């Protein structure tokens, strides 16, 4: 198919969708963006996966299984803290994605000004939390016995500090995604694993006993790459970036945009989703011990790159749907959801088939992966693939609110099942808990919302579609659109 929707008349499509798409968000350009991002991730994936296996083998052989368990525990810490940007990513991507000329758009400048200020404040708070938790000696209680007793707390603090200082730099990646240039940031951050391996080889070459500190290295390289990414993004939206930097310190006289309408539901998702999806290592650290945690770390290292591929391709759809909303055009994301699920399934089957060989290669025969663990991860990757196009369609304020509600509902189900199943099933237990939670709240729930929203849009759309200015205002939380007023009157 050349377009996102299936051929023939369907009630899920508005009348505007049948008209020529002036936004450039036609099927060919959409697929081109997906291929660029997904293809770049696929190019980076084998290199990162193979070098990641080398890193794993070197860490286990030279620093021991306990150091590797802590390495996986602390590397997973960053996935628990994406909420630290307070939802600014949604506001930035919607604003940049909907703008015809982001470099000169006043709304884009105002949103970026607010986002930079919020991220600087959030980084300061997170840095203070890292130091306070370390001084109070709370890291062992928070992360469990898998944390090495002597040097583990300092390593955890260093990881959190690098996360904090990298947060303001993360805005560059969001700008590039909004511009439809997600493949650029993928290429840049694809250098992380080679840099980590380079540092590790350097440590071993000079004999540095850095087993506990190895988890800090990925965060340090991420910080450096985030700076480079932000410089590239700033050049792409000149002169807006220079103007934002000039105005950012004038808080009283230079005001930003109101972004709360899309920021708060995104923030809720960023708090609840990592707790639900990325707390598995902490659950296993408390419930199953070092051996099960090491098995989970190795399996995750094999399957999570699939998640990275589908998410990289999926994020490409965010500015596509944002631009379409701004122009009054509606495309169904359901065919894309099937395509993404099929892509994830194909990759998961290949990884599952190769998992015995990869486990033996990575661990030197020390760690074996159970069939239930491998199968559970494969199913989880298929569900993650299916959910992304649906979620990217639901990035207006109302859709983000619904996603936040469903993820909050998923949280006790997922974490509760993970804790309960980790006892009898070991490393596979938390993965099965995630499978059930994602299937119920993010795939089925989002699918029902999308179908209902598309049917409603098909009934309510005017023959000529919404006025462009009203459509743009509907996506900006500091403006009130004609469509919103009509919706409230109804």
Secondary structure, 3 states (H helix, E strand, C coil): CCCCCCCCCCCCCCHHHHCCCCCCCCHHHHHHHHHHHHHHHHHHHHHHHHHHHHHHHHHHHHHCHHHHHHHHHHHHHHHHHHHHHCCHHHHHHHHHHHCCCCCCCHHHHHHHHHHHHHHHHHHHHHHHHHHHHHHCCCHHHHHCCCCCCCCHHHHHHHHHHHHHHHHHHHHHHHHHHHCCCHHHHHHHHCHHHHHHHHHHHHHHHHCCCCCCCHHHHHHHHHHHHHHHHHHHHHHHCCCHHHHHHHHCCCCCCCCCCCCHHHHHHHHHHHHHHHHHHHCHHHHHHHHCCHHHHHHHHHHHHHHHHHHHHHHHHHHHHHHHHHHHHHHCCCCCCHHHHHHHHHHHHHHHHHHHHHHHHHHHHHHCCCCCCCHHHHHHHHHHHHHHHHHHHHHHHCCCHHHHHHHHHHHHHHHHHHHHHHHHHHHHHCHHHHHHHHHHHHHHHHHHHHHHHHHHHHHHHHHHCCCCCCCHHHHHHHCCCCCCCHHHHHHHHC
